[in-house]
Amino acid sequence: MSIDVFIITIYFLGFILLINIWFRYYRKIIKVGIEYVGNDAKQENIILKPNEKLKIKLHGKATIIVSGVNPWLTIKYNGIKQKIYKIRLLNYIGEIELINESKIFTLSVTILTE
């Protein structure tokens, strides 16, 4: 019985440690992503409804930040679909397609461009 309590305690402490590391580095990752496009970045906020697709044009460096209940977004460029979780840095000239594959939740997408 004491071994079970010991194992549960170790798992619990490991979980708390991982959460602390996640929150510390998540803020740093978002901050560096915002700095990626430069100081005078243009910001565009987009709300994607469930199953909605939107095409936008990019010219150079861009940061895509996703927020909402379900922070997964699919982008399609060069004919390739990619899943984004929270943030994606791009250096691309051309058209990309933002796809909200969720059936229920809307997404708030912030696009920072140089």
PyMOL commands that set and color helices and strands:
alter all, ss='L'
color gray80, all
select helices_A, chain A and resi 2-36
alter helices_A, ss='H'
color red, helices_A
select strands_A, chain A and resi 42-48+53-67+72-77+80-85+87-99+107-113
alter strands_A, ss='S'
color yellow, strands_A
deselect
rebuild
show_as cartoon
